[in-house]
C-alpha cells in the first residue's frame, strides 16, 4: 500500500456532503493526516459561516441537494474567497466535471474514495493555499504601498521600466530631468525597489494579466485594485511604440530582473 506523508499542520479543511457517514469517514482520514476538519451537510450552512473561517481546502460533493457543489463554489468565489476545492462525485458526470474545472477546482475524485488518494490531494491543495495566501499578502503590501504613489510618480515609474532614460522621460512628460529623478526615487522607495531591475519585476508583477481586481487581505478587508495601476498600464502602452534599440534595452533589463526572480529572491516590498 502506498505511503502518504502525514502533514504537521493546523490547516482547516471543510467537508460539504449531505451524507453524514461520508462526512465522518473523510473527517477521520483527514484528522489522522494532521488536519482540523469541519463538516457540513448543506451548502448554505457552510456559506453562512465561510467568512468566519479560513479553510485551507474545501472537499465538496458535486451533487448536494438544494444548492449543489458547483453553485456553492461559484457563490464562494463571488464573495472573493479562493480556497482550493476538491470535488467528489459518485458518478462519472462529465458535464459537472467540466463545470468544476472551469471554476478552478483543484481536483475531482470519484467515490468510493481511496484514503491515500484523498489525503494526497488535500496535502497538495493545502500547499497551493499556502502559496496563494503568501501571494495575496505580498500583493496586499504592494497595493497598500501604491496608495501613496502619485499619478506622476506612477507615470515616471512605468516609463523607467520601459527602458527610457531620465532625460527622455523628462521630454515626454514636459518636466526637467532633475524632477524625473525625484519622482523615480520616491516611487522606487515606496515600492521597496532598490534597482531598476527590481522595479521592473514589481511593475510586471502588479500589471500581470492574471492579477486579480480585488483581494481579501489577512485582516479580511477587501482591497480593490489601485487606480494608479491604470496610469502605469497606460504609460507602458504608449511606450510600446519605442524604437527597436530602446525595446532591446528594456528586454535586457527584464532579463536581469527575471534572473533575480529565478534565483528564488522574493519581490521587494516596502
Secondary structure, 3 states (H helix, E strand, C coil): CCCCCCCCCCCEEEEECCCHHHHHHHHHHHHHCCCEEEEECCHHHHHHHHHHCCCCEEEEECCCCCCCHHHHHHHHHHCCCCCCEEEEECCCCHHHHHHHHHCCCCEEEECCCCHHHHHHHHHHHHHHHHHHHHHHHHHHHHHHHHCCCCHHHHHHHHHHHCCCCHHHHHHHHCCCHHHHHHHHHHHHHHHCCCCHHHHHHHHHHHCCCCCCCEEECCCCCEEECCCHHHHHHHHHHHHCCCCHHHHHHHHHHHHHHHHHHHCCCCCCCC
